[in-house]
Amino acid sequence: MFGISFTELLLVGLVALLVLGPERLPGAARTAGLWVGRLKRSFNAIKQEVEREIGADDIRRQLHNEHILSLEQEARKIFTPTQQEPTPVQPAVEPTIAPQAPVDNTSSVASVPAEPVEPAPTVAAPAVPNDPTLPPRAP
């Protein structure tokens, strides 16, 4: 972790044995182990918190980018012309309406409305000029 080799640890242990003595060395080693464990746990907690914050920022950035991409796709759909050409609209044939009889306001008899006229049949679409199934046209 810190680049300490086994010989360096052995040297530190030998100095601690000489300074502390054999009676206090086990208690000191236990206390040092507890402190090292606490430091490791706190560093790991800080590391996890930073990684979680970085991950949250990445997720926010990714969602923002996806939102921008979806808006861009919608804009492309709106501003690009469609590939299909619109089909020509057939002109509708208006039904002929029979003229109604003029209303005579002077008579006391109620006028009878004219019967509704059925609309004329719709005209079929014009034939293709070079259709081989049709007879030739007269000039």
TAZI-V34726 format. One record per residue. RES is the residue in one small letter. NEAR is the number of other ideal C-beta (glycine too) atoms within 10 Angstrom. D_CENTER is the distance of its C-alpha to the mean C-alpha in Angstrom with 1 decimal. Layout:
BEGIN
RES_NEAR_D_CENTER + RES_NEAR_D_CENTER
END
This chain:
BEGIN
m_4_45.5 + f_4_47.8 + g_5_49.8 + i_9_52.8 + s_8_54.9 + f_7_57.1 + t_8_60.3 + e_11_58.9 + l_10_58.0 + l_10_61.5 + l_11_63.1 + v_11_61.2 + g_12_62.2 + l_10_65.9 + v_10_65.9 + a_15_64.4 + l_13_67.1 + l_9_69.8 + v_10_68.6 + l_14_67.7 + g_10_70.1 + p_7_69.7 + e_7_69.7 + r_12_66.7 + l_15_64.7 + p_10_62.9 + g_10_61.8 + a_14_60.6 + a_13_58.6 + r_10_57.0 + t_10_56.2 + a_11_54.8 + g_10_52.6 + l_10_51.2 + w_10_50.4 + v_10_48.7 + g_10_46.7 + r_10_45.6 + l_10_44.7 + k_11_42.6 + r_10_40.8 + s_10_40.1 + f_10_38.9 + n_10_36.6 + a_10_35.2 + i_10_34.6 + k_10_33.0 + q_10_30.6 + e_10_29.8 + v_10_29.1 + e_10_26.9 + r_10_25.0 + e_10_24.5 + i_10_23.5 + g_10_21.0 + a_10_19.6 + d_10_19.4 + d_10_17.6 + i_10_15.0 + r_10_14.7 + r_10_14.6 + q_10_11.9 + l_10_9.6 + h_10_10.7 + n_10_10.2 + e_10_6.6 + h_10_6.5 + i_10_9.0 + l_10_7.7 + s_10_5.0 + l_10_8.3 + e_10_10.4 + q_10_9.1 + e_10_9.7 + a_10_13.0 + r_9_14.0 + k_9_13.8 + i_7_15.9 + f_7_18.3 + t_8_19.1 + p_6_21.8 + t_7_21.4 + q_5_23.3 + q_6_25.3 + e_7_28.2 + p_6_28.8 + t_6_31.6 + p_7_34.7 + v_6_35.5 + q_11_38.9 + p_7_41.1 + a_8_42.0 + v_11_45.7 + e_8_46.8 + p_12_49.3 + t_10_52.8 + i_10_54.1 + a_9_57.8 + p_7_59.5 + q_9_60.5 + a_10_64.0 + p_7_64.9 + v_10_65.2 + d_8_68.8 + n_6_68.8 + t_5_72.5 + s_8_72.9 + s_4_72.6 + v_6_71.1 + a_7_67.3 + s_12_65.9 + v_7_64.0 + p_9_60.6 + a_11_60.4 + e_7_58.7 + p_9_55.1 + v_10_55.0 + e_8_52.6 + p_11_50.2 + a_10_51.1 + p_8_49.4 + t_10_46.4 + v_10_47.3 + a_7_45.7 + a_8_43.7 + p_7_46.1 + a_10_47.1 + v_9_46.1 + p_7_49.1 + n_6_49.6 + d_7_49.2 + p_5_52.0 + t_6_52.3 + l_10_53.6 + p_5_57.3 + p_5_57.9 + r_7_58.0 + a_4_61.2 + p_3_61.6
END
